[in-house]
Amino acid sequence: MPGSKCQCASQGELDPRWEQLEEILAAYKGDAGALIQVLHAAQDVFGYVSEEVQEKVAEALGVPISEVYGVATFYSLFSLKPRGQYKIGVCLGTACYVRGAAQVLAEIEKQLGVKVNDTTGDGKFTLEVTRCIGACGLAPVITINEDVYGRLQVDKVKEVLAKY
């Protein structure tokens, strides 16, 4: 419905995030050059860029949905799926890989019951692979949000995850 307040939560209440999105869109209405900024702001609000958010952005900026989707899928900054509260990044750069990062990754997958680019059922963790984060001397390295764990060995994975 045009102009309607969007998306009800499961309890039938309006989701306040849609109002935030409407405010963002109003500030950039018709400015096709602001697509990346608007998608970034929308992702900050929702945690990801859903198909419905993409449609709203396309409409407000006056750009084709295919352009919005193209930008959202081209840049690794954007996610089309909900991300967990804690984003785990396992570095598979050369130094980390040589020092056992693949085994660390396999152990994290086993402990969490997810594969790379998936989120745990409880929405707590999202597992991603990264390339060099500039901590080669600490290889293998993982990040959990802003926290960095270096020289991580397989037998320490469970202990690190337990902190979260």
N, C-alpha and C positions, 0 to 999 in steps of 0.2 A: 504494500500500500504506500503510495508516494506520500512523503512528509510524515509518516507515522513514526512514532518512537519505536525503536527496534528491539527485537529479541527479548523475550521473557525468560527469566530464570525458571528452573524446574518447579519452583513454588508458585509461579504465576506472577512474580514481582518483576518490575523492570530492572534490567541489568544496567547499573550506572555507567558501565564502561561505554555503552552506546552513546550516552549523552556526552561523555568525554570525546568520543570520536566525532560526533556532530560539531563540537566546538573546534576541533582541529580542522575539520573539513571546511567550516565556515571561514576560518582564517586564510585558507588557501584556495577557496572556491574559484574554479576556472583557470588556475595557474598550473598548466601542464608541466612546467619546469620544476615544480615542487614535488614531483612524484616520489622521489627517493626520501625526501624529508618527511612526507606524509606517511609513507609506509613505515618508516622508522618509528615515528610517533605512534602510529596505530599498533605496531608490534610492542612498543613499550606499554601500551594500555592493555592489550589482550594477551601478550606473551607469544603470539604468533600471528600470521596473516592468513586468516581463513578465506575461503572462497567468498563468503558473504561480505567480509571486510573489503576484499578486492573489488567487488561489485560496487560498493558504496563509494570507494575511492575513485574508481573509474567514472562514475556518474558525476561526482562533485567536481572533479578536475576536467571533465570533458574529454577524456582519452578513452580509447578502446580498451575493453577488458583484456584483450590479448597483450596489449602493451604493459598493463599492470602486472599480469601474470608473468610476462617475459622478464620484467625487472625483478619481481619477487623470486623467481627461480634462478636468475643469473647470478645474483649476489649471495654469497654464503652467509652474509649477515642476517638474511631473512629466513624464517622457517614457516613452512605451510602446515606444520603439525604442532600441536601443543608441546611445549618443552617442560621438563621437570623443574622442580624447585632448585635442584642442584644439577648443573651442567658439568659432566665429567669429560675432559678432553685428554685423550691419550696421544702423546706425541709419537709419531712414527717416522720422524726425520731420521736421517742416516745414523747419527750417533746413538739415538735412543733405540732404534731398531737393532743395531749391532749389539747393544747391551741388554737386550731381552724385552723390549717393549711389546712385541707380539705376544709373548707369554703372559705379560702383565694384562694386556688387553683380553686375552682368552680367559684369564682368571676373573676379571671384572665382569665379563659376559656371563660366566658361570655363577658368580655370586649374586648378580642382579637378575639373572634369567632373561636378559635382553641381548639383542645384537646391536651393532653399530647403527647409529641414527634412529634408535628406538627409545621409548620412554617407558619406565616401569609402570605397571598397572596402577600403582598408588599415586602416580604423578610426582614422585619424589626425585627420580634421577633420569637424566637423558645422557646417553653415551654417544660420544662423537670421537672421531679421529682428527688429529691436527697434524700439521707439519711443524717444522722447527719453531720453537718458542724462544729460542735464544738462551737456553740453559743447558747447552750441550755438555758442560762439565759436570752436570748433575744427572746425566742420563742413567737409566730411563726416567722420564718425567711425566707426571700427569698433573692436570689442574682440576680442581673442583671449585667452580665459580672463580673466585680470585685467589684461592689458596693453591700453592705449588708444593708438590711432593716429589722430591728428587731421590735418585739412587734407590728407587722403589723396587723391591723384590716381590716375587709372587707370594711368598709366605706372609707378607705384610699387608696385602690388599684388603683382607677381611678387617683388619684392625683400623685401617684408614677409613674404609666405608662406614664402620661402626660409629665414627665421630659425627656422622651426619644422619 
